[in-house]
Amino acid sequence: MTLPERVLALAIQIQQISAPTFAEGPRAEFVRDLFTKENLEDVSMDSLGNVFARLPGKQKKAKPLIVSAHTDTVFPAGTKLQVREEAGRVFGPGIGDNSIGVAGLFGILWGIRGKKIQLTHDVWFVANVGEEGLGDLRGMRGVVERFEAEVIGYLILEGLALGHVYHRAIGVRRYRITAKTRGGHSWSDYGSPSAVHELAALVTQLTQFRLPREPRTTMNVGTIQGGTGVNVLAAEARCELDLRSEDPAVLAKTVSRVEDIILHWTREGVKIQAEVIGERPAGEVPAAHPFVTLALNCAREQELDAALTTGSTDANVPLSRGIPAVVMGITTGGGAHTLNEYIDTGPIEKGLESLARFVELVGLVE
């Protein structure tokens, strides 16, 4: 079995283990057992569910490289995880984001060992939790707190990011907004406030904001729920709001506008509450930084068209603290976060080669 075939087979195994955010335990234990079978050193799992393993380098005093991939998925427990293969693609919920990314940790390890590459620096392989949704990067926050700044940097694996090198982190603020009223009967109490109506009106006003295209700034109401019956004036309704911007100052301005509207919406008989449920810090490493240049060169060595880009990933945490970090991918694909998610199998080999090359050379460019 070739290296890409081994990694693909492992990715499917990983994908078959349900791992919603906050319930990554079974998948984390599977990865920990594999790290142990690979005879890596210092294999452990922390209290959050992050799994760690060390591949030692020749120089004991050299700073380590952290290579990480998140284990959680957006799919709730009970989602059917069937996989199908057709025409150079493998379909399955979470196969690209991020099962192939987690499998890539082992692909890098197998590639280095297969070529008998002697690294000067230690490599810590990390399978971290809490990247998706309300996980709020809790796993990566724990990883960065463990290693602090005493590292070469972070290589973050996102399964579908091949052809892109993320070096800028988009700032994110998330809210759960709750509307509360007395409620009542839809006929006899008609004219009294309904929490659903109030929340709908609030969302309508928020989404009328004119947001700049440059720097790119977005707003999304991802969930909305409330009420108990079709003939009931709802006493409570809530939604979850996601705000993002490439520019921290623009994000702060947008946040201020949102909070101002929420603050002034409350009146007699209507109470609006907003709770911050997620905050992803912004940051970046300059495009000319050797860490970024190396990532681009390693991709281009494999004749891949590599472009610099921005995103909201685990890299937000180290980048926000001034620690070099890049995101690289294993392959291409599509349908992320849908039941029709898929990966392309053809590019996996080049993706793994570029990653292994980065891990080999990064100690020379610090």
C-alpha positions as CSV (number, residue, x, y, z in Angstrom):
1,M,0.0,0.0,0.0
2,T,1.4,3.4,-1.0
3,L,1.7,6.2,1.5
4,P,-1.3,8.1,0.1
5,E,-3.4,4.9,0.2
6,R,-2.4,4.3,3.9
7,V,-3.3,7.9,4.8
8,L,-6.7,7.7,2.9
9,A,-7.5,4.4,4.6
10,L,-6.7,5.9,8.0
11,A,-8.8,9.0,7.2
12,I,-11.8,6.8,6.6
13,Q,-11.2,5.0,9.8
14,I,-11.1,8.3,11.7
15,Q,-14.1,9.6,9.9
16,Q,-16.2,6.6,11.0
17,I,-15.7,7.7,14.7
18,S,-18.2,10.3,15.6
19,A,-16.6,13.4,17.1
20,P,-18.9,16.4,17.6
21,T,-17.3,19.3,19.3
22,F,-17.3,18.6,23.1
23,A,-17.6,14.8,22.4
24,E,-14.3,14.1,20.7
25,G,-13.2,11.5,23.3
26,P,-13.5,8.2,21.3
27,R,-11.7,9.7,18.3
28,A,-9.0,11.2,20.6
29,E,-8.5,7.8,22.3
30,F,-8.2,6.2,18.8
31,V,-5.4,8.7,17.9
32,R,-3.7,8.2,21.2
33,D,-3.5,4.5,20.7
34,L,-2.1,5.0,17.2
35,F,0.6,7.3,18.5
36,T,1.5,4.6,21.0
37,K,1.7,2.0,18.3
38,E,4.0,4.2,16.3
39,N,6.4,4.2,19.3
40,L,6.4,8.0,19.6
41,E,7.6,9.4,22.9
42,D,5.7,11.2,25.6
43,V,2.2,10.2,24.4
44,S,-0.4,11.7,26.6
45,M,-3.9,13.3,26.7
46,D,-4.6,16.4,28.7
47,S,-7.8,17.3,30.6
48,L,-9.4,19.0,27.5
49,G,-8.9,15.9,25.3
50,N,-5.9,17.1,23.3
51,V,-3.6,14.2,22.4
52,F,0.2,14.8,22.3
53,A,3.1,12.7,21.0
54,R,6.8,13.6,20.4
55,L,9.1,12.6,17.5
56,P,12.6,13.4,18.9
57,G,15.2,15.3,16.8
58,K,18.9,15.2,17.0
59,Q,19.4,18.4,18.9
60,K,18.0,18.2,22.4
61,K,18.1,22.0,23.0
62,A,16.4,22.9,19.7
63,K,13.0,24.4,19.9
64,P,10.2,22.0,18.7
65,L,7.8,22.3,15.8
66,I,4.1,21.8,16.7
67,V,2.1,20.0,14.1
68,S,-1.6,20.0,14.9
69,A,-4.9,18.9,13.5
70,H,-8.3,19.2,15.1
71,T,-10.3,16.1,15.9
72,D,-13.8,17.6,16.2
73,T,-16.5,17.9,13.5
74,V,-19.6,20.0,13.0
75,F,-21.9,16.9,12.7
76,P,-24.0,16.0,15.7
77,A,-24.0,12.6,17.3
78,G,-26.2,10.2,15.3
79,T,-25.2,11.6,11.9
80,K,-24.9,8.8,9.4
81,L,-21.3,8.6,8.5
82,Q,-21.4,6.4,5.4
83,V,-18.6,6.7,2.9
84,R,-18.7,6.3,-0.8
85,E,-15.9,6.4,-3.4
86,E,-16.4,7.5,-7.0
87,A,-14.3,8.9,-9.8
88,G,-11.3,9.9,-7.7
89,R,-13.3,11.2,-4.8
90,V,-14.3,10.0,-1.4
91,F,-17.5,11.3,0.0
92,G,-18.4,11.4,3.7
93,P,-19.4,13.8,6.4
94,G,-16.2,15.2,8.0
95,I,-13.8,13.3,5.6
96,G,-12.2,16.5,4.6
97,D,-12.7,18.6,7.7
98,N,-10.9,17.2,9.4
99,S,-10.4,13.4,9.2
100,I,-7.9,13.6,6.4
101,G,-6.1,16.3,8.4
102,V,-5.8,14.1,11.4
103,A,-4.6,11.2,9.2
104,G,-2.1,13.7,7.8
105,L,-0.3,13.7,11.2
106,F,0.6,10.1,10.5
107,G,1.3,10.7,6.9
108,I,4.0,13.2,7.8
109,L,5.4,10.7,10.4
110,W,5.4,7.8,7.9
111,G,6.9,10.0,5.2
112,I,9.8,11.1,7.4
113,R,10.5,7.6,8.6
114,G,10.2,6.1,5.1
115,K,12.9,8.5,3.8
116,K,15.0,8.1,6.9
117,I,15.1,11.8,7.4
118,Q,17.0,12.9,10.5
119,L,15.3,16.0,12.0
120,T,17.4,18.4,14.0
121,H,14.4,19.5,16.0
122,D,11.7,17.7,17.9
123,V,8.2,17.5,16.4
124,W,5.1,17.4,18.6
125,F,2.2,15.9,16.9
126,V,-1.1,17.1,18.4
127,A,-4.7,16.1,17.8
128,N,-6.6,18.9,19.4
129,V,-10.2,19.4,20.3
130,G,-12.7,22.3,20.1
131,E,-11.9,24.0,16.7
132,E,-15.4,24.0,15.3
133,G,-18.3,26.2,16.3
134,L,-18.8,26.8,20.0
135,G,-15.6,25.0,20.8
136,D,-14.1,28.5,20.5
137,L,-10.5,27.1,19.9
138,R,-10.4,25.8,23.5
139,G,-8.1,22.9,22.5
140,M,-5.6,25.1,20.7
141,R,-5.7,27.6,23.6
142,G,-4.6,24.7,25.9
143,V,-1.9,23.6,23.5
144,V,-0.4,27.1,23.2
145,E,-0.5,27.5,27.0
146,R,1.4,24.3,27.3
147,F,4.2,25.2,25.0
148,E,4.0,29.0,25.2
149,A,6.5,30.8,22.9
150,E,9.3,28.2,23.2
151,V,8.6,26.7,19.8
152,I,9.7,27.1,16.2
153,G,6.1,27.7,15.4
154,Y,2.9,25.9,14.5
155,L,1.9,23.9,11.4
156,I,-1.8,23.5,11.4
157,L,-3.4,20.9,9.2
158,E,-6.7,21.5,7.5
159,G,-7.7,18.7,5.2
160,L,-9.1,20.7,2.4
161,A,-6.6,23.6,2.4
162,L,-4.2,22.3,-0.3
163,G,-3.1,25.1,-2.5
164,H,-3.5,27.7,0.2
165,V,-1.2,28.9,3.0
166,Y,-3.1,30.7,5.7
167,H,-1.0,33.3,7.5
168,R,-3.6,35.8,8.7
169,A,-6.3,35.0,11.3
170,I,-9.7,36.6,11.0
171,G,-11.1,38.0,14.2
172,V,-14.5,36.5,15.2
173,R,-17.1,37.5,17.9
174,R,-20.2,35.3,18.5
175,Y,-23.3,36.0,20.5
176,R,-26.3,34.1,21.7
177,I,-29.1,36.7,21.7
178,T,-32.2,36.0,23.8
179,A,-35.5,37.8,23.6
180,K,-38.0,37.4,26.6
181,T,-41.6,38.6,26.9
182,R,-44.6,37.8,29.0
183,G,-46.1,35.7,26.2
184,G,-49.7,34.8,25.9
185,H,-52.5,33.6,23.5
186,S,-52.2,34.5,19.9
187,W,-55.9,35.7,19.8
188,S,-56.8,36.9,23.2
189,D,-53.5,38.6,23.9
190,Y,-52.9,39.8,20.4
191,G,-51.0,43.1,20.4
192,S,-48.8,42.0,23.3
193,P,-45.1,41.5,22.5
194,S,-44.0,38.1,21.2
195,A,-40.4,37.1,21.7
196,V,-40.2,35.6,18.2
197,H,-41.5,38.8,16.6
198,E,-39.1,40.9,18.6
199,L,-36.1,38.7,17.8
200,A,-37.1,38.6,14.1
201,A,-37.3,42.4,14.0
202,L,-34.0,42.7,15.7
203,V,-32.3,40.3,13.3
204,T,-33.8,42.2,10.4
205,Q,-32.3,45.5,11.6
206,L,-28.9,43.9,12.3
207,T,-28.7,42.4,8.8
208,Q,-29.4,45.7,7.2
209,F,-26.0,46.9,8.3
210,R,-23.8,47.9,5.3
211,L,-20.6,46.0,5.9
212,P,-17.4,46.8,4.0
213,R,-16.1,44.5,1.3
214,E,-12.6,45.7,2.0
215,P,-11.5,44.7,4.6
216,R,-13.9,41.8,4.2
217,T,-16.4,41.8,7.1
218,T,-19.4,39.4,7.5
219,M,-22.4,38.8,9.7
220,N,-24.5,35.7,10.0
221,V,-27.4,34.5,12.1
222,G,-26.7,30.7,12.1
223,T,-29.4,29.4,14.4
224,I,-32.8,30.7,15.5
225,Q,-35.4,29.1,17.8
226,G,-38.2,29.8,20.2
227,G,-41.8,29.6,21.0
228,T,-43.9,26.6,22.1
229,G,-46.9,26.5,19.6
230,V,-48.4,28.1,16.6
231,N,-51.1,29.8,18.6
232,V,-48.9,31.1,21.4
233,L,-47.2,34.4,21.7
234,A,-43.6,33.3,22.4
235,A,-42.3,34.1,25.8
236,E,-38.7,33.3,24.7
237,A,-36.7,33.1,21.5
238,R,-33.0,33.1,20.8
239,C,-30.5,33.1,18.0
240,E,-26.7,32.8,17.5
241,L,-24.9,35.6,15.7
242,D,-21.4,35.3,14.1
243,L,-19.4,38.5,13.3
244,R,-16.1,38.4,11.4
245,S,-13.6,40.8,9.9
246,E,-10.1,40.8,8.5
247,D,-9.5,44.0,10.3
248,P,-9.7,44.0,14.2
249,A,-10.7,47.7,14.2
250,V,-13.6,47.1,11.8
251,L,-14.7,44.1,13.8
252,A,-14.7,46.2,17.0
253,K,-16.8,48.9,15.3
254,T,-19.3,46.3,14.1
255,V,-19.5,44.7,17.5
256,S,-20.1,48.2,19.0
257,R,-23.0,48.8,16.6
258,V,-24.6,45.4,17.3
259,E,-24.3,45.9,21.1
260,D,-25.8,49.4,20.9
261,I,-28.9,48.1,19.1
262,I,-29.3,45.3,21.5
263,L,-28.9,47.7,24.5
264,H,-31.6,50.0,23.2
265,W,-34.0,47.3,22.1
266,T,-35.1,46.4,25.6
267,R,-38.3,48.2,26.7
268,E,-41.3,47.6,28.9
269,G,-42.5,44.0,28.3
270,V,-39.4,43.1,26.2
271,K,-36.0,42.1,27.5
272,I,-33.1,41.4,25.2
273,Q,-30.0,39.7,26.5
274,A,-26.7,39.1,24.6
275,E,-24.1,36.5,25.8
276,V,-20.7,36.2,24.2
277,I,-20.3,32.6,23.2
278,G,-17.2,32.7,21.2
279,E,-14.2,35.0,20.5
280,R,-11.5,34.1,18.1
281,P,-8.5,36.5,18.2
282,A,-7.0,38.0,15.1
283,G,-3.3,38.0,14.2
284,E,-0.9,37.4,11.4
285,V,2.6,36.6,10.4
286,P,4.0,38.8,7.6
287,A,4.0,37.3,4.1
288,A,7.7,37.8,3.9
289,H,8.3,35.8,7.1
290,P,10.6,32.8,6.5
291,F,7.9,30.5,7.9
292,V,5.4,31.6,5.3
293,T,8.0,31.6,2.5
294,L,9.0,28.0,3.3
295,A,5.3,26.9,3.3
296,L,4.9,28.5,-0.2
297,N,8.1,27.0,-1.5
298,C,7.3,23.5,-0.2
299,A,3.9,23.6,-2.0
300,R,5.5,25.0,-5.2
301,E,8.1,22.2,-5.2
302,Q,5.2,19.9,-5.7
303,E,4.0,22.0,-8.7
304,L,1.1,23.2,-6.6
305,D,-0.4,26.7,-7.1
306,A,0.0,28.1,-3.6
307,A,-1.7,31.3,-2.6
308,L,-1.6,33.2,0.7
309,T,-5.0,33.6,2.3
310,T,-6.8,34.4,5.6
311,G,-9.1,32.3,7.7
312,S,-10.5,31.4,11.1
313,T,-8.7,28.3,12.3
314,D,-6.6,27.0,15.2
315,A,-3.8,29.2,13.9
316,N,-5.7,32.2,15.3
317,V,-4.4,31.4,18.8
318,P,-0.6,31.3,18.2
319,L,-0.8,34.1,15.6
320,S,-2.7,36.4,18.1
321,R,0.3,35.9,20.5
322,G,3.0,36.7,17.9
323,I,4.0,33.0,17.4
324,P,4.6,32.0,13.8
325,A,1.9,29.7,12.4
326,V,0.7,28.6,9.0
327,V,-2.2,26.4,7.9
328,M,-1.5,23.9,5.1
329,G,-3.7,21.2,3.5
330,I,-3.6,17.6,2.5
331,T,-5.8,17.7,-0.5
332,T,-8.6,19.5,-2.3
333,G,-12.3,18.8,-2.2
334,G,-15.6,20.4,-1.5
335,G,-18.9,20.4,0.4
336,A,-17.3,21.1,3.7
337,H,-19.8,21.0,6.7
338,T,-22.4,19.2,4.5
339,L,-23.4,15.6,4.2
340,N,-22.0,15.6,0.7
341,E,-18.5,16.6,1.8
342,Y,-15.7,15.0,-0.3
343,I,-12.0,14.9,-0.9
344,D,-10.1,14.4,-4.1
345,T,-7.7,11.5,-3.8
346,G,-5.3,12.4,-6.5
347,P,-3.6,15.4,-4.8
348,I,-3.0,13.6,-1.5
349,E,0.5,12.5,-2.5
350,K,1.7,16.0,-3.3
351,G,0.0,17.4,-0.2
352,L,1.9,14.9,2.0
353,E,5.2,15.6,0.3
354,S,4.9,19.3,0.8
355,L,4.1,18.9,4.5
356,A,6.9,16.5,5.1
357,R,9.3,18.8,3.4
358,F,8.1,21.7,5.5
359,V,8.7,19.7,8.7
360,E,12.1,18.7,7.5
361,L,13.4,22.2,6.6
362,V,11.6,24.5,9.2
363,G,14.4,24.2,11.7
364,L,16.8,25.8,9.3
365,V,14.8,29.0,8.7
366,E,14.0,30.0,12.3
